[in-house]
Amino acid sequence: MEQWRDFYEQHETYKFLGVLEGDYYDSEGKETPDLVKIRETIVTTRTEYEETERKRKEDLAKRRAARLAAEEEKKKAEEESAKLSATKSTAEGEKKDEL
C-alpha cells in the first residue's frame, strides 16, 4: 500500500484528484480509523524489520571478524610450527655433522 501511494505521489503522469470514500477515507476525505491503524502497522513493521536487519548485519560482522581472527591464529600457528620444524631439522643436521 505504501509503495502504491508513493508511486502515485511521485509519478509525473498521474495527478492527484482526491480520495475515494470507503474503507480508508470518510465523506470529508479524512482518514478512517482503519487507515490510521494500517499506517501505524506499517511504521511498526518497518521499524521491527530495520532493527532485525541491523542485528543481522551486526551478527554477520561479528562472525566474519571471528572467522578472520581464527584464520589469522591458524596461520600464525602454522608459521610457528614451520619455524620449529626448521629449527629441529637444523639442529638434527648439526648433530649428524658432529658425529
C-alpha positions as a Markdown table, in Angstrom:
| # | Residue | x | y | z |
|---|---|---|---|---|
| 1 | Met | 0.0 | 0.0 | 0.0 |
| 2 | Glu | 2.8 | 2.4 | 0.9 |
| 3 | Gln | 4.6 | 1.6 | -2.4 |
| 4 | Trp | 1.4 | 2.2 | -4.3 |
| 5 | Arg | 0.8 | 5.5 | -2.6 |
| 6 | Asp | 4.5 | 6.6 | -3.2 |
| 7 | Phe | 4.3 | 5.6 | -6.8 |
| 8 | Tyr | 1.2 | 7.8 | -7.5 |
| 9 | Glu | 2.5 | 10.7 | -5.3 |
| 10 | Gln | 5.8 | 10.9 | -7.3 |
| 11 | His | 4.5 | 10.0 | -10.8 |
| 12 | Glu | 4.6 | 12.7 | -13.5 |
| 13 | Thr | 1.6 | 11.4 | -15.5 |
| 14 | Tyr | -0.9 | 10.5 | -12.8 |
| 15 | Lys | -2.2 | 13.6 | -10.9 |
| 16 | Phe | -3.9 | 13.5 | -7.5 |
| 17 | Leu | -7.6 | 14.2 | -7.9 |
| 18 | Gly | -8.9 | 13.2 | -4.5 |
| 19 | Val | -9.7 | 10.2 | -2.3 |
| 20 | Leu | -12.4 | 7.6 | -2.6 |
| 21 | Glu | -14.8 | 7.5 | 0.2 |
| 22 | Gly | -14.9 | 4.0 | 1.8 |
| 23 | Asp | -12.7 | 1.8 | 4.0 |
| 24 | Tyr | -9.8 | 4.3 | 4.2 |
| 25 | Tyr | -11.4 | 7.8 | 3.8 |
| 26 | Asp | -14.7 | 9.2 | 5.0 |
| 27 | Ser | -17.0 | 11.5 | 3.1 |
| 28 | Glu | -14.9 | 14.6 | 4.2 |
| 29 | Gly | -11.7 | 13.0 | 2.9 |
| 30 | Lys | -10.3 | 12.3 | 6.3 |
| 31 | Glu | -8.5 | 9.1 | 7.2 |
| 32 | Thr | -10.7 | 6.4 | 8.8 |
| 33 | Pro | -9.5 | 4.5 | 11.9 |
| 34 | Asp | -8.8 | 1.5 | 9.6 |
| 35 | Leu | -6.3 | 3.5 | 7.6 |
| 36 | Val | -4.7 | 5.0 | 10.7 |
| 37 | Lys | -4.2 | 1.5 | 12.1 |
| 38 | Ile | -2.7 | 0.3 | 8.7 |
| 39 | Arg | -0.3 | 3.2 | 8.7 |
| 40 | Glu | 0.7 | 2.5 | 12.3 |
| 41 | Thr | 1.2 | -1.1 | 11.5 |
| 42 | Ile | 3.4 | -0.2 | 8.5 |
| 43 | Val | 5.6 | 2.1 | 10.7 |
| 44 | Thr | 5.9 | -0.6 | 13.4 |
| 45 | Thr | 6.6 | -3.4 | 10.9 |
| 46 | Arg | 9.2 | -1.2 | 9.1 |
| 47 | Thr | 10.9 | -0.4 | 12.5 |
| 48 | Glu | 11.0 | -4.0 | 13.5 |
| 49 | Tyr | 12.4 | -5.0 | 10.1 |
| 50 | Glu | 15.1 | -2.4 | 10.3 |
| 51 | Glu | 16.0 | -3.5 | 13.8 |
| 52 | Thr | 16.1 | -7.1 | 12.7 |
| 53 | Glu | 18.3 | -6.2 | 9.8 |
| 54 | Arg | 20.6 | -4.1 | 12.0 |
| 55 | Lys | 21.1 | -7.1 | 14.4 |
| 56 | Arg | 21.6 | -9.5 | 11.5 |
| 57 | Lys | 24.3 | -7.3 | 10.0 |
| 58 | Glu | 26.0 | -6.9 | 13.4 |
| 59 | Asp | 25.9 | -10.6 | 13.9 |
| 60 | Leu | 27.3 | -11.2 | 10.4 |
| 61 | Ala | 30.1 | -8.7 | 11.1 |
| 62 | Lys | 31.0 | -10.4 | 14.4 |
| 63 | Arg | 31.1 | -13.8 | 12.7 |
| 64 | Arg | 33.3 | -12.5 | 9.9 |
| 65 | Ala | 35.6 | -10.9 | 12.4 |
| 66 | Ala | 35.8 | -14.2 | 14.5 |
| 67 | Arg | 36.4 | -16.2 | 11.3 |
| 68 | Leu | 39.2 | -13.8 | 10.2 |
| 69 | Ala | 40.8 | -13.9 | 13.7 |
| 70 | Ala | 40.6 | -17.8 | 13.7 |
| 71 | Glu | 42.2 | -17.8 | 10.2 |
| 72 | Glu | 45.0 | -15.5 | 11.4 |
| 73 | Glu | 45.5 | -17.6 | 14.5 |
| 74 | Lys | 45.8 | -20.7 | 12.4 |
| 75 | Lys | 48.2 | -19.0 | 10.1 |
| 76 | Lys | 50.4 | -17.9 | 13.0 |
| 77 | Ala | 50.3 | -21.4 | 14.5 |
| 78 | Glu | 51.3 | -22.9 | 11.1 |
| 79 | Glu | 54.2 | -20.4 | 10.8 |
| 80 | Glu | 55.3 | -21.2 | 14.3 |
| 81 | Ser | 55.2 | -24.9 | 13.6 |
| 82 | Ala | 57.2 | -24.4 | 10.4 |
| 83 | Lys | 59.8 | -22.5 | 12.3 |
| 84 | Leu | 60.0 | -25.2 | 14.9 |
| 85 | Ser | 60.3 | -27.8 | 12.3 |
| 86 | Ala | 63.1 | -25.9 | 10.5 |
| 87 | Thr | 64.9 | -25.3 | 13.8 |
| 88 | Lys | 64.6 | -29.0 | 14.7 |
| 89 | Ser | 65.8 | -30.0 | 11.2 |
| 90 | Thr | 68.8 | -27.7 | 11.5 |
| 91 | Ala | 69.6 | -29.0 | 15.0 |
| 92 | Glu | 69.4 | -32.6 | 13.8 |
| 93 | Gly | 71.6 | -31.7 | 10.8 |
| 94 | Glu | 74.2 | -30.2 | 13.1 |
| 95 | Lys | 74.2 | -33.3 | 15.3 |
| 96 | Lys | 74.8 | -35.5 | 12.3 |
| 97 | Asp | 77.7 | -33.3 | 11.2 |
| 98 | Glu | 79.2 | -33.6 | 14.7 |
| 99 | Leu | 79.2 | -37.4 | 14.5 |
